[in-house]
Amino acid sequence: MFGFEVKKEMKEIVLAEVAKTGQDIREVIARYTLPEFAMLDNEGKFDYHGKRVTLAEWQRINPLGQYGRIAAVKRRETI
């Protein structure tokens, strides 16, 4: 869910925060990760794990669920 290899200390921090706050583990992990980056094409789609998806599709399938963050940029047409 982090998008990178996590060391033991980070796992302990996350689990302690989950235990202390009672929040969903995905919500806690989301605070420690950078947002995904998406460059949208003219159809509003971008590459995500080998698939072309829309922002709405990404919101349904990303591992962090409703806590996932994404930075989306639409390509500007060149003349």
Secondary structure, DSSP 4 states (H G I P E B T S, - for coil): --SS---HHHHHHHHHHHHHH---HHHHHHHTSPPEEEEE-TTSEEEETTEEEEHHHHHHHSTTGGG--EEEEEPPPP-
